[in-house]
Amino acid sequence: MNNIDLISLFFIALTASFGHCLGMCGGIVLAYSQMKLQGNIFIRFISHFIYGFGRITTYAIIGMISAFIGSGFFLNQSTKGGFFIIIGFIMVLFGIFLLFSPKILALLEVNVANLRIFKKFFAFVLKKKSLFSFYILGILNGAIPCGIVYFFAISASVSGGILNGALVMIVFGVATLFPMVLLGIFNSMLNLTKYRNIINKLSFILIMFFGIYTIIKGFKILFT
């Protein structure tokens, strides 16, 4: 995994976070902001970052697991190249679905937040006032299935190692941290409705680029 890969993934995450991610997880940020945070701006700021670190922790674990699974396909050059090509095509499809058929992605986003045990534990943590409770909320949020998380988990699977897989997901978590902190600090849904179509188009272009780039890498592996 080189710097170009990581920079590309960072900008994909950043653009997607102002569209898909705010819509998916913005409600959680607003809920804990209204219930748990009042007054001191410094405490609010720190709490949002602790929450973000919790999400990043979960994402790093997902990245390591994805990379470990992906490494099983790296038995030889042919298998590795074929795996890259397949993953690249999946990325391209993901980009197409994101722009033209978001409802298909929604079908893959199993809403574990509706599970009774999840809801009870989430409500229990939400009532706690300690800073550590924000970390636990972040861990829980990171475990909620999301189309963008799927894309980055797939990217982690071809990253070339468990640590690289964790790094891919950490990059994703850091990039998505900015809009979530802004949302929490200002305590309102950022008015991005009129810009969301433009943001989704930009995400589509970047994801398509990275998918095609991954396919090309696969063919290079096959024929070198």
Secondary structure by P-SEA (a helix, b strand, c coil): ccaaaaaaaaaaaaaaaacccccccaaaaaaaaaccccccaaaaaaaaaaaaaaaaaaaaaaaaaaaaaaacccccaaaaaaaaaaaaaaaaaaaaaacccaaaaaaacccccccaaaaaaaaaaaacccaaaaaaaaaaaaacccaaaaaaaaaaaacccaaaaaaaaaaaaaaaaaaaaaaaaaccccccccaaaaaaaaaaaaaaaaaaaaaaaaaaaacc
